[in-house]
Amino acid sequence: MRGDNRSCFWDTPKDFILLGISDRPWLELPVFAVLLVSYILAMLGNISIILVSQLDSQLHSPMYIFLSHLSFLDLCYTTTTVPQMLFNMGSSQKTISYGGCTVQYAIFHWLGCTECVVLAAMALDRYVAICEPLRYAIIMHRPLCQQLVAMAWLSGFGNSLVQVILTVQLPFCGRQVLNNFFCEVPAMIKLSCADTTANDATLAVLVAFFVLVPLALILLSYGFIARAVMRIQSSRGRHKAFGTCSSHLLVVSLFYLPAIYMYLQPPSSYSQEQGKFISLFYSIITPTLNPFIYTLRNKDVKGALRRLLARIGRLCGR
């Protein structure tokens, strides 16, 4: 078996066919339209969050440092996958080169693991803001925020590097058709003709570490936050405290629920038909919704956006 796998390694295709929904051609135009509109909204929303976080002096607190990085991650997320999906849906040839596929799943997993750590850092920030308000400026100082962000990016890169090294060694025996909208490690493992036990185990361990550990920290932080909030005598004070956390909790739910379904099971056993639509959800719908969740539920961001638009209006009026 091992000899056969080595001999067919050289049959790795130059291109992969991304099946997407080509088996349902009547769906291609509606999905194309939804993807295009969502991508435009994701770009506008996340770029707006980044701009106001950088340009407005009132948004230079730790919370908005993390939020600007989250928006940048979502911006990269969508750009890594959506243009290729739009191109394939508008073309009769739904292919991606082997090198392009490798780069795509490498960046996608890097960004995904980085976002897990950033969301955990945002939960820590909310915990300190509500449970230790008098010491907030001392604990959540700018160098610490920068160190947490750097740790998120570096740890995500390390995970992606391990996954790429293991995945590029898989033989495909000439198999070309990926039942997905874009290249992901689980889909690549599923396509391989080799024994993928080691790949399955490594993916499960690393993803469990990057998904479950940050999620446990987030839940622990919000457990302490809930206890602190319930001690507040004023109902208005409780409502305000919960309001500062609700946006983050909603974003966490949108990100983690699909990720848990996709990655906390053996890639060789998950349903690719369901998996590809869940991949579509967290690769475009979640990054599109995130900036609107934070904008609509955050008066500071709304105020900063109004000030930015007013400045742009004055510049254009001159």
C-alpha positions in Angstrom: 0.0 0.0 0.0 2.8 2.4 0.9 4.6 1.6 -2.3 1.5 2.3 -4.3 1.0 5.6 -2.5 4.6 6.7 -3.3 4.3 5.7 -6.9 1.1 7.6 -7.5 2.4 10.7 -5.7 3.7 11.8 -9.1 0.2 11.6 -10.4 -0.8 14.7 -8.4 -2.9 16.8 -10.8 -1.7 20.2 -12.0 -5.3 21.5 -11.5 -8.2 20.7 -9.2 -11.8 21.0 -10.2 -13.9 22.8 -7.6 -17.3 21.2 -7.9 -19.2 23.9 -5.9 -22.8 23.7 -7.1 -22.0 22.9 -10.7 -24.3 19.8 -10.2 -27.1 22.3 -9.6 -26.6 24.8 -12.5 -29.9 26.5 -11.7 -28.4 27.7 -8.4 -25.3 29.3 -9.8 -26.8 32.6 -10.8 -28.6 33.3 -7.4 -25.5 32.1 -5.4 -23.2 34.3 -7.6 -25.4 37.3 -6.9 -25.5 36.6 -3.2 -21.7 36.1 -3.1 -21.0 39.3 -5.1 -23.3 41.5 -2.9 -21.9 39.9 0.3 -18.3 40.4 -0.8 -19.0 44.1 -1.6 -20.7 44.6 1.8 -17.9 42.7 3.6 -15.3 44.9 1.9 -17.1 48.2 2.7 -18.0 47.2 6.2 -14.6 45.9 7.3 -12.7 48.7 5.6 -14.9 51.2 7.4 -14.3 49.6 10.8 -10.5 49.6 10.1 -10.6 53.3 9.0 -12.6 54.6 12.0 -10.5 52.6 14.4 -7.3 54.1 13.1 -8.5 57.7 12.4 -10.8 58.4 15.3 -8.9 59.2 18.5 -11.9 58.1 20.6 -11.5 54.6 19.3 -7.9 54.0 20.3 -8.8 51.8 23.3 -7.8 48.1 23.4 -11.2 46.9 22.4 -10.9 48.7 19.0 -7.4 47.6 18.5 -8.7 44.0 18.6 -11.7 44.9 16.5 -9.6 46.5 13.7 -7.5 43.3 13.6 -10.7 41.2 13.5 -12.0 43.3 10.6 -8.7 42.9 8.8 -8.9 39.1 9.3 -12.4 39.1 7.8 -11.3 41.2 4.9 -8.5 38.7 4.1 -10.8 35.8 4.7 -13.2 36.8 2.0 -10.5 37.9 -0.4 -8.8 34.5 -0.1 -11.8 32.6 -1.3 -14.6 34.7 -2.8 -12.9 36.1 -6.0 -12.0 32.5 -7.0 -15.6 31.4 -6.3 -17.0 34.2 -8.4 -14.6 33.5 -11.2 -15.5 29.8 -11.2 -19.2 30.4 -11.2 -18.9 32.7 -14.1 -16.8 30.3 -16.1 -17.3 26.9 -17.6 -13.9 25.8 -16.3 -14.1 25.6 -12.5 -10.5 24.9 -11.8 -7.7 26.1 -9.5 -4.0 25.2 -9.9 -2.3 22.9 -7.4 -0.1 25.8 -6.2 -3.1 28.1 -6.0 -5.0 25.5 -4.0 -2.1 25.1 -1.6 -1.8 28.8 -1.0 -5.6 29.1 -0.5 -5.9 26.5 2.2 -2.6 27.7 3.9 -3.9 31.3 4.2 -7.4 30.2 5.1 -6.2 28.1 8.0 -3.8 30.7 9.1 -6.5 33.3 9.3 -9.0 31.0 10.9 -6.7 30.0 13.8 -5.6 33.7 14.2 -9.2 34.7 14.5 -9.8 32.2 17.3 -7.1 33.7 19.4 -8.2 37.3 18.6 -11.7 36.5 19.7 -10.3 35.1 23.0 -8.3 38.3 23.5 -11.4 40.4 23.0 -13.2 38.3 25.7 -10.3 39.0 28.0 -10.6 42.7 27.3 -14.3 42.6 28.1 -13.6 40.7 31.3 -11.1 43.3 32.5 -13.4 46.2 31.5 -16.4 44.9 33.5 -14.8 43.0 36.4 -11.7 45.2 36.9 -12.8 48.7 35.6 -10.5 50.7 37.9 -7.5 48.7 36.8 -8.5 48.5 33.1 -6.0 51.0 31.8 -3.2 49.5 33.8 -3.9 45.9 32.8 -4.9 46.3 29.2 -2.1 48.6 28.2 -1.2 49.0 24.5 2.0 46.9 24.6 0.0 43.9 26.0 -2.6 44.3 23.3 0.1 44.3 20.6 1.7 41.2 22.2 -1.6 39.4 22.2 -2.2 40.3 18.6 1.3 39.2 17.6 0.8 35.9 19.4 -2.5 35.3 17.6 -0.9 35.9 14.1 2.2 33.8 14.9 0.4 30.9 16.5 -2.1 30.8 13.5 0.9 30.8 11.1 2.5 27.9 13.0 -0.6 25.8 12.8 -1.1 26.5 9.1 2.6 25.6 8.4 2.2 22.2 10.1 -1.0 21.6 8.1 0.6 22.5 4.8 3.6 20.4 5.3 1.4 17.3 6.1 -1.1 18.0 3.3 1.4 18.6 0.4 2.8 15.1 1.0 -0.5 13.4 0.4 -0.8 11.5 -2.9 -4.0 12.0 -4.9 -3.5 9.3 -7.6 -4.8 11.6 -10.3 -8.0 12.6 -8.5 -9.0 16.1 -9.4 -12.5 16.8 -8.2 -12.9 18.6 -4.9 -16.5 18.7 -3.7 -16.2 22.2 -2.3 -16.3 25.9 -3.2 -12.6 26.4 -2.3 -9.6 24.5 -1.1 -9.7 23.4 2.6 -7.5 20.9 4.4 -10.4 18.5 5.3 -11.5 18.4 1.6 -7.9 17.7 0.6 -7.6 14.9 3.1 -10.9 13.4 1.9 -9.6 13.5 -1.7 -6.3 11.7 -1.0 -5.9 8.0 -1.9 -3.5 7.3 1.0 -4.0 6.3 4.6 -4.7 9.7 6.2 -4.9 8.6 9.8 -1.9 10.8 10.8 -3.4 13.8 9.0 -6.8 13.2 10.6 -5.2 13.0 14.1 -2.9 16.0 13.6 -5.7 18.1 12.3 -8.0 17.1 15.1 -5.4 17.8 17.8 -4.3 21.2 16.4 -7.9 22.4 15.7 -9.1 21.2 19.1 -6.3 23.3 20.6 -7.1 26.4 18.6 -10.9 26.1 18.8 -11.6 24.5 22.2 -8.9 26.3 24.3 -9.9 29.9 23.1 -13.6 28.9 23.4 -13.0 27.7 27.0 -11.3 31.0 27.8 -14.2 32.9 26.3 -16.8 31.0 28.2 -14.8 31.3 31.4 -14.5 35.1 30.9 -18.2 35.5 30.3 -19.0 33.3 33.3 -17.1 35.8 35.5 -18.7 38.7 33.6 -22.2 37.4 34.1 -21.5 37.0 37.9 -20.2 40.5 38.1 -23.1 42.0 36.1 -25.7 40.2 38.3 -24.3 42.0 41.3 -25.0 45.4 39.7 -28.0 46.9 41.5 -29.2 49.2 38.7 -31.1 47.5 35.8 -29.8 50.2 33.5 -26.2 49.4 34.6 -26.8 45.7 33.9 -28.3 46.4 30.5 -25.3 48.6 29.6 -22.8 46.0 30.7 -24.6 43.2 28.8 -24.8 45.5 25.8 -21.0 45.9 25.6 -20.6 42.1 25.4 -23.6 41.1 23.3 -21.9 42.0 20.0 -18.8 40.0 20.8 -20.9 37.0 21.9 -22.9 37.0 18.7 -19.7 37.2 16.6 -18.2 34.3 18.6 -21.4 32.2 18.0 -21.3 32.8 14.3 -17.7 31.9 14.1 -17.4 29.0 16.4 -20.5 26.9 15.7 -19.7 26.2 12.1 -16.0 25.7 13.0 -16.9 23.1 15.6 -19.0 21.2 13.2 -16.4 21.3 10.4 -13.2 20.5 12.2 -14.0 18.6 15.4 -14.7 15.4 13.6 -12.5 13.2 11.4 -12.1 14.7 7.9 -12.5 11.3 6.4 -16.0 10.9 7.9 -17.7 14.3 7.6 -20.3 15.0 5.0 -18.7 17.0 2.2 -22.2 18.0 0.8 -23.1 19.7 4.1 -19.5 20.8 4.8 -19.2 22.8 1.7 -22.2 24.9 2.5 -21.1 25.5 6.1 -17.7 26.5 4.6 -19.5 29.0 2.4 -21.3 30.4 5.5 -18.2 31.1 7.6 -16.1 32.2 4.7 -18.5 35.0 3.5 -21.6 35.4 5.6 -19.9 35.7 8.9 -17.3 38.3 7.7 -20.1 40.2 6.1 -22.2 40.3 9.2 -19.5 41.1 11.7 -19.0 44.8 10.9 -22.7 45.4 10.9 -23.1 43.6 14.2 -20.5 45.9 15.8 -21.7 49.0 14.1 -25.5 48.6 14.7 -25.0 47.7 18.4 -22.1 50.2 19.3 -22.8 53.9 19.6 -19.1 54.7 19.7 -18.5 53.1 16.3 -21.7 54.8 14.9 -20.5 58.1 16.2 -17.0 57.6 14.7 -18.6 56.7 11.3 -20.7 59.8 11.3 -17.7 62.0 12.1 -15.7 60.3 9.4 -18.5 60.8 6.8 -18.8 64.5 7.9 -15.0 65.0 7.4 -15.2 63.4 3.9 -18.2 65.6 3.1 -16.3 68.7 4.1 -13.3 67.7 2.0 -15.5 67.0 -1.0 -17.3 70.3 -0.6 -14.1 72.3 -0.9 
